[in-house]
Amino acid sequence: MLSEALGEALETAGVTLQEFRELLLRLLNYGVLCRAESQTEQQLYDRYLRIESLVGEYLDVIGVSLFHDRRFAYLRLYPPGASVPGMEDGPEAAFAGGLRARLRQDEVALLLVLRLQYDKALREGQLDEHGYVLESVESLAIAMRNLLGRSLPDKIVERKRVFNRLRQLRLIEYRQDEEMESGEAWMRIHPMIVTFVTDEALTALEQGLPQTDPVEAEDVS
């Protein structure tokens, strides 16, 4: 019965059931969809716009919330019980599935600095036409030392791991051939950093990062 209703609605929108599945699987597997990321994500994002209500209804059934930033053309999923930007807090819900991002302390530290550097560039009017902020690895390293008293990982493998993790979350962009261990390398901070790292999260700077096991973020990976 549900399948029939879904099939009819998809047919009206000119989207096949396979295309609907492809979009949902991409969202649920990655937790984020950014139109500017690749041609594939551009096609999936444009497909979402055609069946926005159907995707929203499906995700609502399983308790997953979707945040859509139309200005910067990206989608991000939030697990049940998570706080979603621009929405009232959902009811408390136990959830230990794959939609929560397990973040290490060095990743959390870099996220906080990225958010602060983005805010600084925003105040100074240094955003590009798409809302991105251009930042060098050297300036991030300096900001991390000044703000947190921490350093970027010394080992090249560890440094690449941190940057690759945040790139997977679509929070930064950089050229694949950039040598990220060099202070001369550059990256772009995505505007979604503002919704990923909330104002409340920045209070961690005042208290210092806890020396505990990897933290669990309320955002998706």
Backbone as CSV, one residue per row, in Angstrom:
resi,resn,N_x,N_y,N_z,CA_x,CA_y,CA_z,C_x,C_y,C_z
1,MET,0.838,-1.202,0.000,0.000,0.000,0.000,0.875,1.256,0.000
2,LEU,1.849,1.305,0.911,2.760,2.436,0.947,3.601,2.489,-0.324
3,SER,4.004,1.308,-0.791,4.815,1.249,-2.001,4.049,1.777,-3.199
4,GLU,2.757,1.446,-3.267,1.947,1.912,-4.380,1.808,3.428,-4.357
5,ALA,1.544,3.985,-3.165,1.399,5.433,-3.039,2.708,6.138,-3.373
6,LEU,3.813,5.556,-2.914,5.118,6.138,-3.201,5.411,6.082,-4.693
7,GLY,5.096,4.939,-5.302,5.340,4.785,-6.731,4.568,5.793,-7.555
8,GLU,3.325,6.033,-7.183,2.505,7.002,-7.910,3.056,8.415,-7.760
9,ALA,3.474,8.765,-6.528,4.014,10.105,-6.288,5.329,10.314,-7.045
10,LEU,6.164,9.270,-7.066,7.428,9.367,-7.792,7.197,9.490,-9.296
11,GLU,6.230,8.749,-9.796,5.927,8.811,-11.231,5.483,10.208,-11.628
12,THR,4.692,10.843,-10.761,4.236,12.209,-11.024,5.425,13.175,-11.079
13,ALA,6.431,12.925,-10.225,7.605,13.796,-10.176,8.639,13.437,-11.239
14,GLY,8.405,12.339,-11.957,9.342,11.933,-12.989,10.610,11.303,-12.446
15,VAL,10.497,10.657,-11.279,11.639,9.998,-10.638,11.308,8.524,-10.448
16,THR,12.238,7.646,-10.787,12.000,6.218,-10.626,12.262,5.790,-9.186
17,LEU,11.752,4.618,-8.831,11.970,4.088,-7.486,13.454,3.840,-7.245
18,GLN,14.159,3.392,-8.264,15.598,3.166,-8.145,16.338,4.472,-7.879
19,GLU,15.933,5.551,-8.540,16.552,6.853,-8.323,16.261,7.366,-6.914
20,PHE,15.048,7.080,-6.421,14.673,7.457,-5.054,15.550,6.714,-4.045
21,ARG,15.727,5.423,-4.279,16.573,4.611,-3.398,18.012,5.105,-3.420
22,GLU,18.506,5.421,-4.604,19.883,5.886,-4.745,20.121,7.152,-3.930
23,LEU,19.175,8.076,-3.986,19.284,9.324,-3.234,19.278,9.069,-1.737
24,LEU,18.342,8.251,-1.284,18.243,7.978,0.148,19.461,7.221,0.675
25,LEU,19.938,6.245,-0.080,21.106,5.492,0.357,22.333,6.388,0.448
26,ARG,22.457,7.308,-0.484,23.584,8.247,-0.442,23.490,9.115,0.806
27,LEU,22.297,9.630,1.097,22.105,10.469,2.272,22.368,9.701,3.561
28,LEU,21.840,8.494,3.646,21.979,7.719,4.878,23.405,7.202,5.067
29,ASN,24.093,6.925,3.976,25.472,6.436,4.077,26.454,7.548,4.422
30,TYR,26.266,8.711,3.803,27.207,9.816,3.994,26.713,10.831,5.015
31,GLY,25.392,10.966,5.146,24.833,11.913,6.104,24.865,13.352,5.644
32,VAL,25.475,13.602,4.485,25.580,14.966,3.989,25.622,14.923,2.466
33,LEU,25.029,15.923,1.849,25.017,16.032,0.393,25.246,17.490,0.037
34,CYS,26.311,17.749,-0.684,26.692,19.121,-1.020,26.731,19.270,-2.535
35,ARG,25.914,20.135,-3.080,25.781,20.264,-4.535,27.099,20.621,-5.213
36,ALA,27.919,21.415,-4.532,29.161,21.880,-5.140,30.285,20.847,-5.057
37,GLU,30.052,19.722,-4.386,31.111,18.748,-4.147,31.533,18.015,-5.419
38,SER,30.564,17.574,-6.216,30.873,16.794,-7.408,29.663,16.788,-8.334
39,GLN,29.873,16.284,-9.547,28.763,16.192,-10.488,27.697,15.229,-9.984
40,THR,28.137,14.148,-9.346,27.188,13.177,-8.795,26.313,13.817,-7.728
41,GLU,26.916,14.556,-6.802,26.133,15.178,-5.744,25.264,16.311,-6.291
42,GLN,25.706,16.947,-7.343,24.873,17.962,-7.986,23.594,17.329,-8.536
43,GLN,23.728,16.192,-9.199,22.565,15.497,-9.756,21.631,15.013,-8.656
44,LEU,22.213,14.472,-7.581,21.394,13.976,-6.476,20.679,15.118,-5.757
45,TYR,21.370,16.237,-5.576,20.754,17.392,-4.921,19.595,17.919,-5.761
46,ASP,19.797,18.039,-7.065,18.741,18.519,-7.949,17.559,17.547,-7.973
47,ARG,17.857,16.253,-7.861,16.782,15.253,-7.779,16.003,15.425,-6.481
48,TYR,16.732,15.698,-5.392,16.062,15.924,-4.106,15.055,17.064,-4.199
49,LEU,15.422,18.130,-4.883,14.524,19.285,-4.991,13.200,18.910,-5.654
50,ARG,13.219,17.895,-6.502,12.005,17.469,-7.206,11.103,16.626,-6.313
51,ILE,11.688,15.966,-5.324,10.904,15.066,-4.459,11.170,15.384,-2.987
52,GLU,11.359,16.640,-2.688,11.711,17.070,-1.328,10.731,16.558,-0.284
53,SER,9.456,16.679,-0.545,8.453,16.272,0.445,8.464,14.765,0.665
54,LEU,8.683,13.996,-0.391,8.702,12.533,-0.265,9.901,12.079,0.565
55,VAL,11.048,12.682,0.324,12.243,12.343,1.109,12.018,12.703,2.571
56,GLY,11.449,13.882,2.805,11.186,14.325,4.172,10.235,13.396,4.901
57,GLU,9.187,12.937,4.215,8.214,12.031,4.837,8.849,10.686,5.171
58,TYR,9.687,10.190,4.268,10.356,8.905,4.529,11.272,9.013,5.744
59,LEU,12.085,10.055,5.781,13.019,10.216,6.894,12.278,10.449,8.211
60,ASP,11.151,11.140,8.137,10.359,11.395,9.344,9.851,10.088,9.952
61,VAL,9.506,9.134,9.107,9.017,7.833,9.590,10.069,7.135,10.435
62,ILE,11.343,7.252,10.041,12.412,6.573,10.786,13.066,7.498,11.818
63,GLY,12.494,8.684,12.001,12.952,9.572,13.063,14.201,10.359,12.757
64,VAL,14.600,10.427,11.480,15.794,11.170,11.082,15.387,12.547,10.583
65,SER,16.069,13.589,11.064,15.776,14.961,10.652,16.726,15.399,9.553
66,LEU,16.229,16.248,8.666,17.038,16.732,7.558,17.118,18.252,7.614
67,PHE,18.339,18.765,7.578,18.562,20.214,7.520,18.946,20.574,6.093
68,HIS,18.222,21.536,5.504,18.460,21.940,4.121,18.827,23.417,4.090
69,ASP,20.033,23.695,3.670,20.473,25.074,3.501,20.362,25.407,2.015
70,ARG,19.325,26.149,1.661,19.081,26.468,0.251,20.099,27.461,-0.293
71,ARG,20.567,28.352,0.557,21.516,29.355,0.089,22.814,28.722,-0.395
72,PHE,23.328,27.775,0.400,24.593,27.139,0.043,24.404,25.745,-0.541
73,ALA,23.159,25.365,-0.767,22.811,24.132,-1.486,23.449,22.875,-0.892
74,TYR,23.116,22.587,0.356,23.581,21.330,0.940,22.529,20.772,1.884
75,LEU,22.609,19.469,2.123,21.704,18.749,3.020,22.542,18.053,4.080
76,ARG,22.015,17.977,5.296,22.696,17.224,6.345,21.645,16.516,7.193
77,LEU,21.884,15.248,7.495,20.964,14.472,8.312,21.369,14.516,9.778
78,TYR,20.359,14.428,10.646,20.591,14.388,12.089,19.829,13.192,12.668
79,PRO,20.462,12.434,13.559,19.813,11.259,14.133,18.704,11.635,15.103
80,PRO,17.863,10.680,15.458,16.784,10.950,16.411,17.297,11.560,17.702
81,GLY,16.628,12.605,18.171,17.001,13.247,19.430,18.046,14.323,19.298
82,ALA,18.651,14.476,18.112,19.699,15.476,17.939,19.091,16.866,17.797
83,SER,19.882,17.875,18.139,19.459,19.262,17.983,19.749,19.699,16.551
84,VAL,18.710,20.137,15.845,18.834,20.514,14.442,18.762,22.031,14.315
85,PRO,19.680,22.668,13.598,19.658,24.122,13.442,18.317,24.622,12.913
86,GLY,17.786,25.646,13.566,16.549,26.254,13.104,15.293,25.490,13.449
87,MET,15.423,24.405,14.233,14.268,23.603,14.603,14.244,23.418,16.116
88,GLU,13.037,23.208,16.647,12.933,22.935,18.070,13.607,21.612,18.377
89,ASP,14.195,21.527,19.567,14.859,20.285,19.958,13.876,19.136,19.947
90,GLY,14.309,18.029,19.380,13.460,16.850,19.356,13.449,16.171,20.703
91,PRO,12.550,15.195,20.891,12.487,14.482,22.159,13.749,13.675,22.378
92,GLU,14.068,13.450,23.633,15.240,12.642,23.954,15.023,11.228,23.423
93,ALA,16.021,10.701,22.765,15.890,9.355,22.215,17.237,8.659,22.284
94,ALA,17.222,7.404,22.685,18.452,6.623,22.726,18.801,6.222,21.304
95,PHE,20.026,6.467,20.916,20.432,6.130,19.556,21.928,5.886,19.528
96,ALA,22.330,4.761,19.022,23.752,4.437,18.992,24.159,3.927,17.619
97,GLY,23.433,4.356,16.604,23.683,3.877,15.253,24.748,4.669,14.535
98,GLY,24.860,4.441,13.225,25.931,5.011,12.435,25.747,6.455,12.057
99,LEU,24.620,7.075,12.395,24.409,8.466,12.005,25.146,9.440,12.902
100,ARG,25.668,8.979,14.013,26.444,9.866,14.870,27.922,9.758,14.498
101,ALA,28.564,10.887,14.428,29.970,10.909,14.013,30.875,10.770,15.229
102,ARG,31.703,9.735,15.215,32.670,9.556,16.279,33.879,10.417,15.961
103,LEU,34.113,11.428,16.772,35.183,12.382,16.509,36.263,12.285,17.583
104,ARG,37.508,12.291,17.142,38.634,12.273,18.064,38.888,13.678,18.595
105,GLN,39.680,13.760,19.669,39.939,15.058,20.281,40.668,16.011,19.326
106,ASP,41.593,15.490,18.513,42.291,16.385,17.596,41.360,16.904,16.509
107,GLU,40.356,16.102,16.143,39.362,16.541,15.162,38.439,17.601,15.757
108,VAL,38.048,17.390,17.015,37.205,18.370,17.700,37.930,19.704,17.826
109,ALA,39.207,19.648,18.188,39.993,20.875,18.340,40.064,21.647,17.033
110,LEU,40.328,20.947,15.934,40.413,21.616,14.643,39.060,22.170,14.214
111,LEU,37.996,21.444,14.518,36.647,21.934,14.199,36.362,23.265,14.894
112,LEU,36.707,23.349,16.169,36.474,24.584,16.919,37.251,25.751,16.314
113,VAL,38.498,25.493,15.960,39.323,26.550,15.379,38.792,26.950,14.008
114,LEU,38.373,25.990,13.214,37.793,26.296,11.903,36.565,27.187,12.043
115,ARG,35.720,26.891,13.039,34.517,27.702,13.251,34.904,29.130,13.658
116,LEU,35.860,29.255,14.544,36.292,30.580,14.992,36.943,31.370,13.858
117,GLN,37.735,30.700,13.038,38.367,31.373,11.908,37.323,31.784,10.871
118,TYR,36.299,30.972,10.724,35.207,31.319,9.797,34.467,32.554,10.312
119,ASP,34.176,32.566,11.613,33.486,33.725,12.195,34.320,34.994,12.030
120,LYS,35.616,34.877,12.214,36.519,36.027,12.067,36.473,36.564,10.639
121,ALA,36.541,35.650,9.660,36.485,36.056,8.255,35.126,36.666,7.914
122,LEU,34.067,36.139,8.529,32.728,36.676,8.303,32.633,38.119,8.782
123,ARG,33.177,38.380,9.969,33.163,39.753,10.503,33.972,40.701,9.627
124,GLU,35.034,40.185,9.035,35.920,41.016,8.221,35.506,41.061,6.756
125,GLY,34.404,40.383,6.432,33.912,40.391,5.065,34.807,39.671,4.077
126,GLN,35.439,38.575,4.506,36.389,37.865,3.658,35.833,36.578,3.069
127,LEU,34.511,36.455,3.014,33.890,35.291,2.405,33.844,35.474,0.889
128,ASP,33.961,34.371,0.150,33.819,34.477,-1.295,32.335,34.466,-1.658
129,GLU,32.028,34.503,-2.940,30.649,34.617,-3.385,29.789,33.415,-3.007
130,HIS,30.429,32.287,-2.699,29.687,31.082,-2.320,29.692,30.855,-0.805
131,GLY,30.240,31.798,-0.048,30.237,31.685,1.400,31.415,30.945,1.989
132,TYR,32.403,30.580,1.167,33.575,29.871,1.664,34.618,30.852,2.194
133,VAL,35.485,30.342,3.059,36.604,31.121,3.591,37.894,30.407,3.222
134,LEU,38.827,31.132,2.622,40.124,30.575,2.257,41.081,30.723,3.434
135,GLU,41.716,29.614,3.817,42.580,29.608,5.001,43.797,28.738,4.732
136,SER,44.947,29.170,5.207,46.157,28.368,5.035,46.348,27.445,6.230
137,VAL,47.077,26.350,6.006,47.381,25.426,7.096,48.207,26.142,8.165
138,GLU,49.087,27.023,7.724,49.925,27.763,8.678,49.083,28.629,9.604
139,SER,48.100,29.339,9.053,47.270,30.207,9.894,46.405,29.390,10.843
140,LEU,45.970,28.206,10.411,45.207,27.329,11.298,46.073,26.828,12.444
141,ALA,47.319,26.488,12.131,48.236,26.010,13.166,48.498,27.097,14.196
142,ILE,48.676,28.332,13.725,48.906,29.459,14.641,47.682,29.700,15.503
143,ALA,46.499,29.685,14.887,45.253,29.905,15.628,45.040,28.817,16.669
144,MET,45.372,27.592,16.323,45.195,26.491,17.271,46.111,26.660,18.489
145,ARG,47.334,27.079,18.253,48.256,27.305,19.370,47.784,28.457,20.249
146,ASN,47.351,29.544,19.612,46.930,30.726,20.363,45.626,30.511,21.131
147,LEU,44.690,29.804,20.514,43.364,29.648,21.111,43.255,28.456,22.047
148,LEU,43.928,27.368,21.695,43.766,26.129,22.462,45.048,25.644,23.115
149,GLY,46.175,26.250,22.750,47.438,25.768,23.278,47.787,24.395,22.770
150,ARG,47.272,24.059,21.581,47.519,22.749,20.972,48.215,22.946,19.642
151,SER,48.737,21.849,19.104,49.385,21.878,17.793,48.691,20.896,16.863
152,LEU,48.823,21.142,15.578,48.372,20.149,14.617,49.242,18.908,14.778
153,PRO,48.724,17.731,14.435,49.536,16.509,14.559,50.875,16.660,13.841
154,ASP,51.948,16.245,14.487,53.283,16.356,13.900,53.504,15.332,12.796
155,LYS,52.979,14.127,13.008,53.168,13.076,12.021,52.301,13.340,10.792
156,ILE,52.912,13.182,9.625,52.210,13.470,8.376,50.952,12.617,8.233
157,VAL,51.059,11.336,8.580,49.920,10.423,8.450,48.761,10.891,9.316
158,GLU,49.055,11.282,10.558,48.013,11.728,11.465,47.390,13.047,11.003
159,ARG,48.231,13.954,10.491,47.708,15.240,10.022,46.762,15.033,8.825
160,LYS,47.167,14.169,7.907,46.322,13.879,6.750,45.015,13.224,7.178
161,ARG,45.103,12.366,8.211,43.889,11.710,8.695,42.880,12.728,9.197
162,VAL,43.349,13.717,9.968,42.455,14.735,10.515,41.807,15.543,9.390
163,PHE,42.628,16.001,8.452,42.086,16.804,7.359,41.144,15.986,6.472
164,ASN,41.491,14.722,6.220,40.623,13.875,5.398,39.285,13.631,6.074
165,ARG,39.310,13.491,7.407,38.058,13.257,8.137,37.127,14.453,7.994
166,LEU,37.656,15.647,8.128,36.809,16.840,8.012,36.398,17.081,6.569
167,ARG,37.212,16.632,5.649,36.822,16.718,4.233,35.669,15.766,3.951
168,GLN,35.683,14.582,4.556,34.580,13.633,4.391,33.272,14.210,4.912
169,LEU,33.362,15.016,5.953,32.180,15.663,6.521,31.760,16.894,5.719
170,ARG,32.501,17.189,4.634,32.207,18.316,3.731,32.414,19.664,4.411
171,LEU,33.231,19.699,5.455,33.448,20.946,6.180,34.614,21.748,5.629
172,ILE,35.525,21.074,4.931,36.634,21.769,4.283,36.821,21.186,2.890
173,GLU,37.456,21.973,2.031,37.813,21.524,0.690,39.276,21.855,0.437
174,TYR,39.961,20.963,-0.236,41.337,21.243,-0.651,41.683,20.347,-1.822
175,ARG,42.657,20.759,-2.584,43.084,19.991,-3.738,43.761,18.711,-3.302
176,GLN,43.466,17.635,-4.005,44.020,16.336,-3.633,45.546,16.337,-3.679
177,ASP,46.117,17.154,-4.567,47.565,17.143,-4.704,48.267,18.104,-3.749
178,GLU,47.490,18.782,-2.878,48.100,19.684,-1.904,48.852,18.869,-0.852
179,GLU,50.022,19.319,-0.493,50.785,18.686,0.585,50.330,19.307,1.899
180,MET,49.371,18.660,2.574,48.739,19.259,3.743,49.673,19.347,4.946
181,GLU,50.832,18.672,4.872,51.779,18.816,5.970,52.558,20.126,5.863
182,SER,52.434,20.794,4.732,53.123,22.065,4.522,52.262,23.232,4.967
183,GLY,52.860,24.199,5.646,52.114,25.371,6.084,51.654,26.237,4.932
184,GLU,52.232,25.997,3.733,51.872,26.791,2.570,50.628,26.266,1.865
185,ALA,50.126,25.118,2.292,48.920,24.553,1.693,47.695,25.379,2.098
186,TRP,46.699,25.396,1.215,45.480,26.171,1.465,44.250,25.274,1.400
187,MET,43.213,25.690,2.105,41.936,24.983,2.066,40.805,26.003,2.122
188,ARG,39.613,25.538,1.803,38.426,26.378,1.907,37.527,25.819,3.008
189,ILE,37.068,26.695,3.889,36.149,26.291,4.954,34.728,26.461,4.440
190,HIS,33.957,25.384,4.472,32.585,25.413,3.965,31.670,26.161,4.935
191,PRO,30.708,26.916,4.429,29.793,27.645,5.324,28.981,26.757,6.250
192,MET,28.871,25.462,5.955,28.097,24.594,6.847,28.794,24.388,8.193
193,ILE,30.039,24.863,8.332,30.724,24.781,9.622,29.925,25.488,10.700
194,VAL,29.141,26.493,10.317,28.371,27.278,11.286,27.252,26.450,11.902
195,THR,26.652,25.550,11.120,25.588,24.706,11.660,26.125,23.418,12.258
196,PHE,27.306,22.993,11.817,27.898,21.770,12.370,28.470,22.027,13.756
197,VAL,29.178,23.133,13.905,29.726,23.525,15.206,28.885,24.686,15.716
198,THR,27.976,24.413,16.628,27.026,25.412,17.103,27.692,26.400,18.061
199,ASP,26.977,27.493,18.340,27.481,28.482,19.289,27.710,27.850,20.661
200,GLU,26.825,26.912,21.026,26.963,26.262,22.326,28.259,25.456,22.396
201,ALA,28.638,24.862,21.251,29.856,24.051,21.245,31.090,24.893,21.506
202,LEU,31.027,26.162,21.162,32.197,27.016,21.337,32.505,27.292,22.810
203,THR,31.549,27.020,23.691,31.813,27.212,25.116,32.885,26.242,25.602
204,ALA,33.131,25.188,24.804,34.193,24.237,25.161,35.550,24.918,25.202
205,LEU,35.683,26.017,24.474,36.941,26.754,24.478,37.219,27.371,25.851
206,GLU,36.165,27.786,26.524,36.333,28.419,27.822,36.699,27.393,28.886
207,GLN,36.208,26.180,28.720,36.431,25.147,29.727,37.613,24.248,29.389
208,GLY,38.068,24.319,28.138,39.150,23.446,27.694,38.586,22.129,27.213
209,LEU,39.271,21.512,26.293,38.825,20.232,25.773,39.025,19.144,26.815
210,PRO,38.011,18.309,27.044,38.147,17.235,28.033,39.148,16.189,27.579
211,GLN,39.952,15.700,28.497,40.935,14.670,28.184,40.284,13.305,28.353
212,THR,39.449,12.938,27.401,38.711,11.690,27.466,38.833,10.957,26.162
213,ASP,38.077,9.886,26.055,38.057,9.108,24.820,37.398,9.944,23.716
214,PRO,37.485,9.490,22.454,36.861,10.226,21.363,35.413,10.571,21.674
215,VAL,35.000,11.805,21.350,33.665,12.262,21.664,32.714,11.843,20.577
216,GLU,31.418,11.901,20.901,30.386,11.536,19.946,29.620,12.796,19.587
217,ALA,29.679,13.190,18.314,29.009,14.412,17.872,27.563,14.093,17.546
218,GLU,26.719,15.136,17.584,25.318,14.964,17.268,25.059,15.115,15.785
219,ASP,26.128,15.284,14.989,25.971,15.414,13.562,26.273,14.074,12.924
220,VAL,25.988,14.001,11.619,26.170,12.733,10.942,27.432,12.763,10.127
221,SER,27.870,11.587,9.787,29.094,11.480,9.000,28.747,11.095,7.579
